[in-house]
Amino acid sequence: MELVAGIDAGTQSLKVVVYDPEGRSLVASASAPLQLTSAADGSREQRPADWVTALHACFAAIDPAVRSRIAALAVSGQQHGFVPVDAAGEVLAPAKLWCDTSTSAECVQIMDAAGGTARTIALAGNPVLAGYTASKLPWTKTHRPDAYARLATILLPHDYLNFVLTGERFCEYGDASGTGWLDVRTRTWSAELLHATDPQRDLADCLPRIAATEEMFGITPAAAAALGLPASVKVAVGGGDNMMAAVGTGCVVPGRLVMSLGTSGTLFAFSDTPVVDPGGAWAAFCSSTGGWLPLICTMNCTVVTGQVADAFGFSSREGDRHLQATPPGADGLVMLPFLNGERTPDLPQGKGVLAGLDTTNMTPAHIYRAAMEGATYALKYGYDAFVGAGMQFERIVLTGGGSNSAQWRQLVADVFGLPVDVPAQSEGAAFGAALQALWALGHGRGDAASIADVADRHVALDPLRSARPDPARAEAYATAYARFLRHLDAITPLYRG
């Protein structure tokens, strides 16, 4: 019985799931933690070698009998990271990640060179925001000139793991649209933005080819041996974590809205046409399934609730009881949770703010609630931009680690005023990668099923984890959200000056 595997290389951990398509069940899963190096200038970096070590650890934890049945796999990876590789395939420096805000000045530099923000959006469909890959190139040229001089290939985290698995250097449209260089309307690299990034060097020479969605690659003998996999395993193109989460939650047809509560928070919806905002209110990305994926991203979600829990000496798994012990709105306590700077709203130099403290709400439970509410309100801020553009949604599909919290699921339903459903498979990105591998494997064998057909067949919802909005709580949250927006308006000039 053939199995498929999905690999999700995130910020905090690398996960592997193995799926049985015939039995429609996960037969194995493993996870290995990853360390993040942070600096006061906003740098957030990881060593790509640690991803490979984690990959080996995960497969080693899976029964050899299960590994022997894997026919295909795909990689989901954190978006926007920059892995500089030389001609021999050696990594030249630590990978700067999506949450790295040390290159904010370079974002402005690139857009100014291209003719301004509006011109940048006209060229690619997106501005160059903090964390996007493009800004990491001039930063590297300045701060790591030796690495920049030897740079042969620009790889994203997911591309690098594909390179480790296959020996091939390639990318795909979904993840590539998060670099800042891809014109998402035409799915071609923007020569003008590449020139604006470095007018002295043709960066097009460093970009890997863009592989088609249905392509598959062979695994190298060395990688197969290291992971204990059959030499016949096929590697599908995979994609960015948001793109793979879209597959894993069934967001591959129009009209569906997915919210991911992970280290970062995201909102995305599938479209069969490009959805570009002239003001750059959302990321106008391509999907990894041939369509487009308008997306809102916040840089602070479970990382904030986790840090609050750590600060007060309890596990975030105990967080629900703190929510139950406090009322909606946290008795007036407001947290602007911008610990890593922020992308939505666009405040890369932003900091966390705790406001409204008094003698009744200065408790661990209130602060934890304020953190969870603040992370949710930041997503609501982005959602309002979607609605303002005329998009309409009937429900939210919730994924990511935060979806395991019953209180957070109810909070989302009440704040957004929409029913919330949760897929039966909680690891949306890893599961989506497995389904992408399943689809590509079938396509290569002549199966005419679309990726939407595959998702419809294998993505199931867990009715026990659904939530429906409560009118009374929804009203209380509306008042608290308005308070959040007033504080946001007040602090915005402090971090844009």
C-alpha atoms as one frame of an Amber mdcrd trajectory, in Angstrom:
protein
   0.000   0.000   0.000   1.621   3.260  -1.132   1.970   6.188   1.260   2.805
   9.864   0.766   4.705  12.187   3.096   4.598  15.907   3.784   7.474  17.883
   5.295   6.819  21.258   6.916   9.896  23.315   7.784   8.576  26.053  10.050
  10.177  28.600  12.323   9.914  26.674  15.584  10.030  23.100  14.342  10.224
  20.775  11.370   7.407  18.258  11.040   6.857  15.180   8.908   3.532  13.434
   8.381   2.924  10.205   6.482  -0.523   9.713   4.969  -2.342   6.623   3.752
  -4.553   7.791   0.854  -6.561   4.571   0.706  -7.278   4.479   4.422  -7.556
   8.285   4.549  -5.559   8.450   7.739  -2.202   9.578   9.058  -0.035   6.569
   9.796   2.945   8.413  11.271   4.147  11.836  12.316   7.282  13.282  13.864
   8.561  16.691  14.899  11.957  18.166  15.770  12.530  21.619  17.322  14.453
  24.392  15.591  16.411  27.205  17.201  16.127  30.837  16.162  18.966  33.343
  16.513  17.746  36.868  17.250  19.553  40.200  17.483  18.580  43.670  18.660
  18.605  45.031  15.092  15.658  42.781  14.210  17.712  39.963  12.689  16.072
  36.541  12.844  18.200  33.739  11.425  18.558  29.956  11.308  21.226  27.569
  10.059  19.977  25.552   7.079  22.101  22.648   8.327  19.764  22.507  11.349
  16.794  21.972   9.022  18.583  18.996   7.499  19.448  17.595  10.920  15.814
  17.962  11.970  14.673  16.286   8.748  16.908  13.300   9.434  15.685  13.120
  13.052  12.047  13.116  11.998  12.405  10.321   9.461  14.543   8.321  11.909
  11.634   8.477  14.365   9.262   6.879  11.845   9.019   3.084  11.626  11.232
   1.743   8.809   8.303  -0.368   7.586   6.295   2.829   7.097   9.179   4.623
   5.391   9.593   1.739   2.961   6.074   2.320   1.611   6.463   6.043   0.868
   6.091   6.642  -2.869   6.180  10.443  -2.986   6.719  13.459  -0.761   6.673
  17.238  -0.902   8.100  20.071   1.179   6.265  22.983   2.763   8.572  25.745
   3.957   8.448  29.039   5.803   8.256  31.758   3.163  10.600  34.639   2.298
  13.785  33.248   3.868  17.066  33.729   1.986  19.476  30.805   1.686  22.627
  31.920  -0.196  24.270  29.004  -2.006  27.521  28.923  -3.979  28.210  27.122
  -7.251  29.110  23.913  -5.399  25.878  23.953  -3.412  27.441  25.069  -0.121
  25.476  27.436   2.111  27.374  30.715   2.466  25.678  32.267   5.518  22.819
  31.755   7.974  19.351  32.042   6.442  17.607  35.339   7.114  13.950  34.520
   7.811  10.470  35.896   7.106  10.353  37.525  10.565  13.676  39.345  10.087
  13.063  43.104  10.196  16.705  44.207  10.030  16.303  44.944   6.312  13.508
  47.528   6.577  15.723  50.275   5.168  16.577  48.062   2.196  12.856  47.661
   1.430  12.558  51.425   1.030  15.808  51.537  -0.929  14.577  48.999  -3.483
  11.165  50.609  -3.916  12.673  54.084  -4.266  15.027  52.757  -6.945  12.049
  51.208  -8.750  10.095  54.484  -8.699   8.223  54.261  -5.403   5.702  51.995
  -3.734   2.967  52.444  -6.345   5.404  51.669  -9.155   6.650  48.579  -7.298
   3.077  47.289  -6.976   2.508  48.016 -10.655   5.580  45.930 -11.512   4.980
  42.927  -9.265   1.560  43.227  -7.614   3.169  43.717  -4.205   5.299  46.251
  -2.367   8.606  45.017  -0.957   7.736  44.549   2.703   9.906  43.767   5.714
  10.793  40.109   5.645  10.478  39.673   1.865  13.471  38.012   0.245  14.390
  40.927  -2.018  15.472  43.210   0.823  17.867  40.577   2.174  20.105  40.808
  -0.896  21.384  44.403  -0.477  21.687  43.762   3.272  23.882  40.750   2.570
  25.929  42.715   0.051  26.685  45.301   2.751  27.085  43.098   5.819  28.344
  39.810   4.314  30.223  40.900   1.176  32.216  37.674   0.865  29.047  35.580
   0.847  27.434  37.937  -1.656  30.447  37.779  -3.962  30.322  33.954  -4.017
  26.529  33.787  -4.352  25.477  31.513  -7.206  21.850  30.692  -6.370  19.117
  32.380  -4.334  17.064  29.700  -2.606  14.084  29.920  -0.270  13.934  27.502
   2.699  11.607  25.139   0.840  13.810  25.355  -2.263  16.888  24.492  -0.205
  15.313  21.362   1.252  14.252  20.336  -2.255  17.882  20.847  -3.312  19.048
  18.607  -0.447  16.538  15.934  -1.497  16.962  16.063  -5.271  20.214  17.861
  -6.062  18.157  20.174  -8.297  17.861  23.962  -7.936  14.275  25.050  -8.624
  11.441  27.057  -7.123   7.690  27.297  -7.723   5.230  30.124  -8.315   3.586
  30.316  -4.884   6.742  30.595  -2.803   8.495  32.647  -5.502   5.772  35.314
  -5.330   6.917  36.033  -1.768  10.365  37.154  -2.889   9.148  40.561  -4.046
  10.501  40.029  -7.583   7.796  37.930  -9.230   5.105  39.711 -11.216   2.173
  37.712  -9.898  -0.066  38.716 -12.810   2.215  37.272 -15.500   4.134  34.799
 -13.294   7.452  36.149 -14.573  10.402  37.742 -12.801  10.457  41.550 -12.916
  13.720  42.639 -14.507  13.152  46.181 -13.219  12.832  45.083  -9.590  15.851
  42.809  -9.868  17.805  45.782 -11.236  16.481  48.011  -8.452  17.711  45.457
  -5.908  21.248  45.500  -7.318  22.014  47.680 -10.357  25.610  46.367 -10.462
  24.685  42.711 -10.803  22.178  40.740 -12.838  20.428  38.821 -10.081  18.407
  36.920 -12.689  21.500  34.728 -13.078  21.095  33.669  -9.435  17.422  32.720
  -9.607  16.515  29.036  -9.959  14.114  28.016 -12.674  10.423  27.992 -11.808
   9.062  24.459 -11.910   5.526  23.698 -13.039   3.029  22.612 -10.395   2.819
  19.048 -11.684   6.567  18.381 -11.977   8.214  15.620  -9.983  11.864  14.903
  -9.287  13.815  11.857  -8.244  15.418  11.700  -4.825  19.208  11.387  -4.771
  20.647   8.058  -3.603  22.406   9.857  -0.739  19.209  11.525   0.485  17.203
   8.293   0.190  19.815   6.424   2.233  20.062   9.163   4.880  16.281   9.214
   5.370  15.701   5.485   5.027  13.457   5.930   1.991  13.155   3.856  -1.178
  15.379   5.025  -4.017  12.222   5.245  -6.143  10.628   8.034  -4.067   9.412
  11.000  -6.101   9.660  14.591  -4.838   6.870  16.977  -5.842   7.525  20.728
  -6.099   5.841  21.566  -2.774   5.544  25.250  -1.879   5.442  27.906   0.797
   3.800  27.005   4.078   0.745  29.163   3.396   0.324  27.653  -0.054   0.568
  24.123   1.311  -1.810  24.979   4.172  -4.270  26.101   1.496  -4.140  22.613
  -0.001  -4.336  20.940   3.397  -7.467  22.895   4.344  -9.233  22.638   0.988
  -8.689  26.301   0.106  -8.200  25.497  -3.579 -11.491  26.859  -4.920 -12.937
  30.394  -4.676 -14.980  31.527  -1.667 -13.071  29.839   1.137 -11.200  31.738
   3.863  -8.484  30.108   5.925  -6.900  31.471   9.091  -3.655  29.979  10.329
  -2.711  30.571  13.954   0.986  29.734  14.004   4.115  31.664  14.960   2.784
  34.138  12.433  -0.909  34.616  11.759  -2.282  34.423   8.237  -5.554  34.864
   6.405  -5.846  33.710   2.825  -8.452  32.899   0.202  -8.161  31.160  -3.168
  -8.870  33.068  -6.372  -8.745  31.958  -9.974  -7.664  35.461 -11.057  -4.983
  37.810  -9.647  -6.264  39.891  -6.696  -3.984  42.925  -6.405  -4.632  45.891
  -4.121  -3.211  49.186  -5.485  -2.337  50.214  -1.932  -0.712  46.911  -1.027
  -3.191  46.165   1.764  -2.593  42.441   1.324  -0.048  40.148  -0.282  -1.119
  39.336  -3.828   0.560  35.941  -4.026   0.216  33.095  -6.483  -1.041  29.805
  -5.113   0.921  26.588  -5.595  -2.007  25.055  -7.471  -2.216  27.270 -10.541
  -4.326  30.083  -9.064  -3.778  33.014  -6.717  -3.807  33.367  -2.953  -4.497
  36.901  -1.636  -3.011  36.789   1.836  -2.800  38.808   5.035   0.164  38.030
   7.281   0.884  39.164  10.821   4.311  38.499  12.304   3.096  37.881  15.849
   0.590  35.198  16.773   1.310  32.115  18.899   4.780  33.527  19.545   3.088
  36.193  21.693   0.855  33.906  23.721   3.815  31.569  24.147   6.070  34.322
  25.465   3.428  35.530  27.912   2.941  31.982  29.175   6.708  31.552  29.583
   7.007  34.876  31.390   4.435  33.826  33.991   5.648  30.255  34.320   2.810
  28.277  32.796   2.386  26.292  29.591   0.380  27.732  26.727  -1.568  24.463
  26.902  -2.962  25.836  30.174  -4.008  29.055  28.466  -7.659  28.146  28.013
  -8.321  28.264  31.745  -6.971  31.840  31.822  -9.379  32.768  29.051 -12.238
  31.182  30.966 -11.300  33.181  34.086 -11.421  36.585  32.327 -14.090  38.434
  30.344 -14.012  39.464  26.664 -11.996  42.662  26.396  -9.745  41.697  29.341
 -11.345  44.356  31.580  -9.929  47.114  29.383  -6.403  45.704  28.957  -5.090
  46.084  25.398  -2.008  44.483  23.882  -0.533  45.558  20.582   1.474  42.348
  20.122   4.199  43.597  17.793   7.103  41.793  19.469   8.800  41.041  16.134
   7.812  44.287  14.436   4.740  43.899  12.248   3.656  43.463   8.657  -0.122
  43.893   9.163  -0.390  46.698  10.035   2.831  47.718   8.257   5.017  48.613
  11.253   8.337  46.776  10.788   9.913  48.856  13.588   6.928  48.382  15.879
   7.183  47.080  19.432   4.743  45.401  21.766   2.529  47.726  23.786   0.476
  46.876  26.877  -2.054  49.591  27.660  -4.944  50.083  30.052  -3.342  48.482
  33.104  -5.109  49.035  36.411  -5.406  47.350  39.785  -7.976  44.830  38.546
  -6.462  43.628  35.274  -2.738  43.380  36.074  -2.878  39.597  36.379  -1.294
  36.779  34.361  -4.729  35.689  33.129  -5.664  39.170  31.879  -2.314  39.662
  30.148  -2.583  36.251  28.487  -6.075  37.095  27.277  -4.877  40.481  26.015
  -2.117  38.720  24.060  -4.546  36.295  22.425  -7.052  39.046  21.706  -4.346
  41.345  20.300  -3.072  38.646  17.932  -6.649  38.042  16.781  -7.447  41.746
  16.376  -4.384  42.200  14.153  -5.831  39.531  11.848  -9.220  41.241  12.007
  -7.503  44.446  10.879  -6.324  42.599   7.761  -9.682  40.903   7.263 -11.342
  44.332   7.191  -9.188  45.156   4.159 -10.476  42.036   2.381 -14.084  42.957
   3.169 -13.488  46.575   2.167 -12.398  45.323  -1.262 -15.694  43.480  -1.701
 -14.620  39.963  -0.746 -17.293  37.935   1.020 -16.945  34.846   3.182 -19.404
  32.564   4.916 -17.061  30.759   7.320 -13.462  30.447   8.479 -11.382  27.271
   8.319  -8.875  27.412  11.174  -5.481  25.711  11.199  -2.127  26.016  12.965
  -1.183  25.397  16.573  -3.621  27.986  17.919  -6.542  26.030  16.475  -5.993
  23.433  19.206  -7.332  25.913  21.769 -11.122  25.707  22.234 -11.115  29.221
  23.689  -9.196  30.653  20.729 -11.561  28.965  18.268 -14.514  30.592  20.051
 -12.684  33.920  20.211 -12.195  33.897  16.428 -15.859  33.039  15.824 -16.987
  35.894  18.096 -14.520  38.529  16.822 -15.155  37.799  13.141 -18.841  36.971
  13.496 -18.417  33.846  11.365 -18.683  30.105  12.000 -15.305  28.426  12.514
 -14.450  24.934  11.306 -11.255  22.971  11.946  -9.864  20.267   9.652  -9.466
  16.788  11.087  -5.776  16.930  10.145  -4.299  19.619  12.377  -0.968  20.006
  10.579  -2.408  21.856   7.602   0.868  22.698   5.841   2.494  19.279   6.233
  -0.757  17.542   5.280  -1.144  19.864   2.304   2.354  18.943   1.138   1.418
  15.261   1.373  -1.719  15.884  -0.699   0.258  17.863  -3.264   2.631  14.907
  -3.557  -0.354  12.557  -3.908  -1.862  14.694  -6.671   1.435  15.034  -8.561
   2.079  11.295  -8.290  -1.343  10.551  -9.738  -0.959  13.188 -12.436   2.316
  11.617 -13.525   0.536   8.299 -13.882  -2.233   9.735 -16.038  -4.866  10.391
 -13.347  -7.047  13.295 -14.520  -8.143  14.328 -10.992  -7.518  18.005 -10.201
  -5.921  19.216  -6.986  -9.410  20.384  -5.972 -10.693  16.837  -6.499  -7.908
  15.460  -4.313  -8.535  18.024  -1.568 -12.273  17.401  -1.681 -11.668  13.675
  -1.287  -9.159  13.860   1.572  -9.742  17.059   3.583 -12.285  16.383   6.333
 -13.564  18.667   9.106 -13.706  17.804  12.800 -17.259  18.629  13.947 -16.251
  18.456  17.619 -13.960  21.463  17.167 -16.353  23.776  15.339 -17.389  27.073
  16.930 -20.276  29.428  16.248 -20.414  33.141  17.148 -22.246  34.149  20.313
 -24.066  37.505  19.851 -23.430  38.785  23.383 -19.719  38.047  23.303 -19.480
  39.350  19.739 -20.781  42.730  20.925 -18.240  42.837  23.767 -15.418  42.006
  21.369 -16.565  44.678  18.912 -16.132  47.259  21.680 -12.720  45.860  22.601
 -11.613  45.784  18.947 -12.558  49.452  18.553 -10.378  50.163  21.608  -7.510
  48.215  19.990  -7.822  50.338  16.834  -7.720  53.584  18.842  -4.509  52.498
  20.541  -3.091  51.400  17.181  -3.823  54.855  15.718  -2.152  56.457  18.720
   1.104  54.498  18.559   1.504  54.303  14.788   3.331  57.687  14.512   5.857
  56.526  17.142   7.046  53.666  14.924   6.794  55.362  11.551   8.735  58.468
  12.472
